[in-house]
Amino acid sequence: MFKVKTGRVLIARKPSEKEVAEIAAKLMSTYSQSKADKMKMRLMANELLRLLKPNLSYKDLYELTGIPESVLCRYARGSIIPSFEQAASILAKIALSIDIGFFVKELVEREKSPVIDLLRVLKDPYISRLLSVMLLLELTGKEVTKIVVTAEAVLPVASFLSTEFNAPIVLVKRKSYPGIQYYSTMVMRSPKEIENLYLDRDLLGRKDKVLVLADVVYSGKTLSSVLDMIGKSRAEIVDVIAILGLGEAWKMRLEDQGVKVLTTIPFTI
């Protein structure tokens, strides 16, 4: 349990040695293909410590990683970089310990806006990067060939993951264009309001392994419709991640879809 610089308390669980060893082994397997890959993972450990430092003290990071504060300070500043094995251990322990949903909720509440817009919430590039790295760690070991994005708000996160997985981004469109074939569907917002959704047919195929990224799930209608369109392409859905859930209404519609929601806040439709 740590007190972040906003004064709120962050609950972080302590993973078992077995859990850490399993994730570390998966990371080393994923990033052991070349010297460049190994260096990328070592630098990622430095970067993650640097991104966490504004919210956590070196004492907190010591409790998470077991690495002396003086060494953590040099890692976070980039003066030195950890070994390949040490980097895997750092990344595994942080990925298993930190609740990234806490940070998202903290940012949403800090906005104090009547309208929840993740473009505003993720306007800080450091926050977007931290969220992206944490999601990358969660997806380690999975094969992703396409990233379907349901809204522009998550494009900064999707762009980072796209580079790491070498997977093109496919954006769900609200408007069709002549000469392009689409998978399409209609979402009824109200008896008088219908929204059309489109996915380019030529960008998804049966050989694709798809990661779906959504910004906010509210009723679950949009995300459910997007998953149905992907199903028409016969692509395999590897994972479905939504940054924020509003209320509970979406759960009934998406409970069988394997959707992971990073954090939820109370909301009544």
C-alpha positions, 0 to 999 in steps of 0.5 A: 500500500503506497501513498501517491503524490496526490495524497491517495493510497495505491493498493499494490499486491505482492506477487509470489516468486512463482508468478514473477518467475513465469512472467520474467521467463515469458519476457525473456523469451519474447525479447531474446531474439536479437541483441537489439531486442534484449537492449529494448527490454533493458531500456523499457525497465529504465523507462517504466521506473522513470514513468512511475517516479512522479507518483511513487518514491524510491522507497516505494519502488524498492518495496516493489522491486527489492532493488536498493534505492540508490540503484533505482535512482540511477536506473530511473535517471538513465545513468545505468541500465539493468542487466537483461535478467534484472530488467525482466525481473523489474518489469515482471514485478511491476506488471504484477503489482501495480494497478494501472486502473488506479492511475486511470481513475485518478486522472478521470477524477482529476479532470472534474469534467461533466463529460468524460473524454479520454483525449483529455485524460490521456493528454499527458504523453508520459501518462499515455506512455506509462499506460502503453508500457503496462498494457504491453507487459500484460500482452507479452507472449501474445501474437498480434497482427492487427489492432482495431481501435474503436475511437480516436482517444486511444490512438496514442496508446494504440500507436505505441503497441502497433510499433512494438507488435509491428501490427497495423492499426484499423480504426472503426469509422463512423462514415463510409467512403465511395469505392471502399468495401466495409463490414458495417453495422448499425447501433441504435442509441435511441429510438430516434438516433442510429449510428453506423459503424464501418471496418475496412474489409481489406484490412482484416482477414481470417489469418489476422490475430486482433487486439481490440482497444476501446476507450469507454464502455457505457452501454456496451453496444458499440464494442459489442457491434465492433466485435460482431464485425470482426467476427464477420472477417473470421479474424481471431480476437486475441484480446479486448481491452477497454480503458474505462467502464461507466457504471454496470450496464455494459457488463450484461452485454459483454460478459461473454466476450472476454472484455478486460476493463482497466477501471470502472467508475459509478455511472447511471444511464 
